[in-house]
Structures are given as structure tokens and as C-alpha cells.
Amino acid sequence: QLQLVESGGGLVQPGGSLRLSCAASGFTLDYYTIGWFRQAPGKEREGVSCISSSGGMTNYADSVKGRFTISRDNAKNTVVLQMNSLKPEKTAFYFCAADRLPFSVCVLQSRYDYWGQGTQVTVSS
């Protein structure tokens, strides 16, 4: 059974950092493009970042550029989203998704078949 599990969410103060992990079981991530998405209360889910299967290409939403970093460790079958300088308005549920798709479409949620259950990130003082 193919499964993605996110971890690392929690409560953090504005300006703080969190490190989210997306771990795969039942399959290896080596050939999969990975995307991170988030959904704030009352809002639609939006793209945050994505990374190619090789890790050589990355994409970031304008709102997180310079503050978030996506990386992958295929040996550990894990993708990490390092989030720095977090803002209160970005409290949301964060999801990772995986599929074998071209990096050029990695921002398109509809192209992903495999999704994790998500992890809550709350930014509050």
C-alpha cells in the first residue's frame, strides 16, 4: 500500500521555524515528483513548493521564496520542507503529495494521485 506521512507540524511563534517531513512507505520516492501544499481555514488549498525526482529542480510560491527550502533524501525515502520566518497568516494544514509527473506541472494539485493526511502548522504568539 502506497502511503505518505507528514510530520513536524506544531505550534510556533511568528518568525520561528519548523521542519516538515514527508515519508513514504510502500514505494520509493526516487522517481516521484513531490509537492507540498497547504490549506488555511476557510481557504482553498494552495501550492507551497515542489521538487523534481532527482532533487535538481525546485519551485516555490512567491509568498515563501527566500524563507522555505525543499529538499529530498532518497536514501531515507523522505522529503523535507524547512520553513523559516513563519508568519501568523500562514497557519494551515500542510500536505505532501507524490506522483510520477513532469516537473513542469508540479504545481498542479490535480496531477498528484498520492497524498498524505497532512500536518497542522499553527503560527501564533
C-alpha positions as CSV (number, residue, x, y, z in Angstrom):
1,Q,0.0,0.0,0.0
2,L,1.4,3.4,-1.0
3,Q,1.4,5.8,1.8
4,L,2.8,9.3,2.6
5,V,3.0,10.5,6.1
6,E,3.8,14.1,7.1
7,S,5.4,15.0,10.4
8,G,6.9,18.0,12.1
9,G,4.0,20.3,12.4
10,G,3.1,22.1,15.6
11,L,2.8,25.5,17.3
12,V,5.5,28.1,16.5
13,Q,5.8,31.8,17.3
14,P,5.8,34.3,14.5
15,G,9.3,34.5,13.0
16,G,10.0,31.0,14.1
17,S,10.9,27.8,12.2
18,L,9.6,24.4,11.6
19,R,10.9,21.4,9.6
20,L,8.3,19.3,8.0
21,S,9.0,15.8,6.7
22,C,7.2,13.7,4.2
23,A,8.0,10.0,4.5
24,A,6.9,7.3,2.0
25,S,6.1,3.7,2.7
26,G,5.2,1.0,0.3
27,F,7.1,2.6,-2.5
28,T,10.3,4.5,-3.1
29,L,10.3,8.2,-3.9
30,D,13.2,8.1,-6.3
31,Y,11.1,8.5,-9.4
32,Y,8.4,10.8,-8.0
33,T,8.0,14.5,-8.1
34,I,7.0,15.8,-4.7
35,G,4.8,18.7,-3.9
36,W,3.9,20.5,-0.6
37,F,0.6,22.2,-0.4
38,R,-1.3,23.9,2.4
39,Q,-4.8,24.8,3.3
40,A,-5.8,27.5,5.7
41,P,-9.1,27.6,7.4
42,G,-11.8,28.7,5.1
43,K,-9.5,28.9,2.1
44,E,-8.6,26.7,-0.8
45,R,-5.6,24.5,-0.8
46,E,-2.6,26.2,-2.4
47,G,0.8,25.2,-3.6
48,V,3.9,25.9,-1.5
49,S,6.8,24.1,-3.1
50,C,7.7,21.2,-5.3
51,I,10.9,19.2,-6.1
52,S,11.8,17.1,-9.0
53,S,12.5,13.4,-8.7
54,S,16.3,14.0,-8.8
55,G,16.1,16.9,-6.5
56,G,17.8,19.1,-9.1
57,M,14.9,21.4,-9.7
58,T,12.7,23.2,-7.2
59,N,9.8,25.5,-7.3
60,Y,8.4,27.9,-4.6
61,A,5.3,30.0,-4.3
62,D,6.2,33.7,-4.3
63,S,5.0,34.0,-0.8
64,V,7.6,31.6,0.6
65,K,10.6,32.3,-1.6
66,G,13.7,33.0,0.5
67,R,12.1,31.6,3.6
68,F,11.3,28.0,2.8
69,T,13.6,25.3,1.4
70,I,12.6,21.9,0.0
71,S,15.0,19.0,-0.2
72,R,14.9,15.3,-0.6
73,D,16.9,12.4,0.8
74,N,16.1,9.5,-1.5
75,A,18.2,7.1,0.7
76,K,15.8,7.9,3.6
77,N,12.8,8.0,1.3
78,T,11.9,11.4,2.7
79,V,11.3,14.9,1.5
80,V,11.8,17.8,3.9
81,L,10.3,21.3,3.9
82,Q,12.3,23.7,6.0
83,M,10.2,26.7,6.9
84,N,11.8,29.8,8.4
85,S,10.4,33.3,9.3
86,L,6.9,31.9,9.6
87,K,4.0,34.3,9.5
88,P,0.7,34.1,11.5
89,E,-1.4,34.4,8.4
90,K,0.2,31.2,7.1
91,T,-1.4,28.9,9.8
92,A,-2.6,26.0,7.8
93,F,-2.7,22.3,7.3
94,Y,0.3,21.2,5.2
95,F,0.1,18.2,2.9
96,C,2.7,16.5,0.8
97,A,1.9,14.8,-2.5
98,A,3.7,12.5,-4.9
99,D,3.4,11.3,-8.4
100,R,5.4,10.4,-11.4
101,L,4.9,13.6,-13.4
102,P,7.0,16.1,-15.2
103,F,8.4,18.8,-13.0
104,S,6.9,21.4,-15.3
105,V,3.4,20.6,-13.9
106,C,4.5,20.1,-10.3
107,V,2.3,23.0,-9.1
108,L,-0.9,21.4,-10.4
109,Q,-2.6,19.6,-7.5
110,S,-4.8,17.7,-9.9
111,R,-1.8,15.8,-11.2
112,Y,-1.0,14.1,-7.9
113,D,-2.5,10.7,-7.1
114,Y,-0.8,10.2,-3.7
115,W,-1.4,12.4,-0.8
116,G,-0.6,12.4,2.9
117,Q,-3.1,13.1,5.7
118,G,-1.4,16.4,6.5
119,T,0.2,18.1,9.5
120,Q,-1.1,21.2,11.3
121,V,1.2,24.2,11.4
122,T,0.0,27.0,13.8
123,V,1.8,30.3,13.9
124,S,0.8,32.2,16.9
125,S,2.3,34.1,19.8
